[in-house]
Amino acid sequence: MYKRILLATDGSDHSLRSTEHAIHLAKCSEGTIDVVFVIDGDTSKKDVLRHANKIEIEKRRREKIQPVEERLEQSDVPHEVHMLHGEPGPSIVKFANEGEYDCTIIGSRGLNQLQTLVLGSVSHKVAKRVESPVMIVK
């Protein structure tokens, strides 16, 4: 049923928990997992100012999602990592809808109620706009 699973990650604790759910679903249906990590404009600017070259920047970005990648390697579930650039919510939605995934899994974030009212969370934006079923993991 869930042959193609999209896992959106940012390296947070919620992302690690969502990785476990993605692995479970993939194993139950002999599916594959595509992992997306989005680099927004502010992060990109900070990375350029802090690090001397592109190799160092790429290394630091990969370190953020290293625990997710390690867990996927241990699970023997076929997976691929995609680095996207842009605003996280719309970038994930576009990637998910264009990829025709059976399920999108994303961790929730601990925004306070005022921030959620004003900004909205990435997981909320994804759940509203992705065409496939979405699982939000706390």
C-alpha positions in Angstrom: 0.0 0.0 0.0 2.8 2.4 0.9 5.4 1.6 -1.7 6.8 5.2 -2.1 7.2 7.0 1.2 8.5 10.6 1.5 10.2 11.4 4.8 10.7 15.1 5.5 13.5 15.7 8.1 15.3 18.5 9.7 17.4 16.4 12.1 15.3 17.2 15.2 14.0 14.6 17.7 10.7 14.6 16.0 12.4 13.7 12.7 14.1 10.8 14.4 10.8 9.5 15.6 9.2 10.0 12.2 12.1 8.0 10.7 11.1 5.0 12.8 7.5 5.2 11.5 8.7 5.5 7.9 10.9 2.5 8.3 8.0 0.5 9.8 5.7 1.4 7.0 8.3 0.7 4.3 9.1 -2.7 5.8 5.4 -3.7 6.0 4.8 -2.9 2.4 8.3 -3.6 0.9 8.5 0.1 0.0 11.2 2.7 -0.4 11.9 6.0 1.4 12.9 9.3 -0.1 14.3 11.7 2.5 14.1 15.4 1.9 16.0 18.1 3.8 15.3 21.7 3.0 17.8 24.5 3.2 16.0 27.8 3.5 17.5 31.2 2.5 18.5 32.4 5.9 20.3 29.1 6.7 22.0 29.2 3.4 23.3 32.8 4.0 24.5 31.9 7.5 26.3 28.8 6.1 28.1 30.9 3.5 29.3 33.4 6.1 30.4 30.7 8.6 32.2 28.3 6.4 35.0 28.8 3.9 33.9 26.5 1.0 31.1 24.5 -0.5 32.5 21.2 0.7 32.5 22.3 4.3 28.9 23.7 4.0 27.7 20.4 2.5 29.4 18.4 5.2 27.7 20.5 8.0 24.3 20.0 6.3 24.8 16.3 6.1 25.8 16.2 9.8 22.3 17.6 10.7 20.6 14.5 9.2 23.3 12.0 9.9 21.3 10.2 12.6 18.4 9.8 10.2 20.7 8.4 7.5 22.4 6.1 9.9 19.1 4.7 11.1 17.9 4.1 7.5 21.2 2.3 6.7 20.7 0.0 9.7 17.2 -0.8 8.6 18.2 -2.0 5.1 15.2 -0.1 3.7 16.0 1.3 0.2 16.3 5.1 0.5 17.6 8.2 -1.2 18.4 11.6 0.3 17.4 14.8 -1.5 18.6 18.3 -0.5 16.2 21.0 -1.5 16.6 24.8 -1.4 13.7 27.1 -0.6 11.0 27.7 2.0 10.5 24.3 3.8 6.7 24.0 3.6 6.2 24.9 -0.1 9.4 23.0 -1.1 8.2 19.8 0.6 4.7 20.1 -0.8 6.0 20.6 -4.4 8.4 17.7 -4.1 5.7 15.4 -2.6 3.1 16.2 -5.2 5.4 16.0 -8.1 6.8 12.6 -6.9 3.4 11.0 -6.5 4.2 9.5 -3.1 1.8 7.1 -1.3 2.5 8.7 2.0 4.4 11.7 3.4 5.8 11.5 6.9 6.9 14.6 8.9 7.7 15.3 12.5 5.8 18.0 14.3 7.7 20.8 15.9 7.3 22.4 19.3 6.2 25.9 18.2 4.3 27.8 20.9 0.6 28.7 20.3 1.4 32.3 19.3 4.0 31.3 16.7 1.6 28.7 15.3 -1.2 31.3 15.0 1.0 33.8 13.3 3.4 31.7 11.2 1.9 28.3 11.0 4.0 25.2 11.3 5.7 23.4 8.4 3.9 20.2 9.3 0.5 22.0 9.2 1.3 23.5 5.8 2.4 20.1 4.4 -0.7 18.4 5.8 -3.0 20.9 4.2 -1.4 20.9 0.7 0.1 17.5 0.0 -2.2 15.3 -2.1 -1.2 12.0 -0.5 -1.9 10.9 3.1 0.3 12.7 5.6 1.5 11.3 8.9 2.6 13.9 11.5 4.7 12.3 14.2 5.0 13.9 17.7 
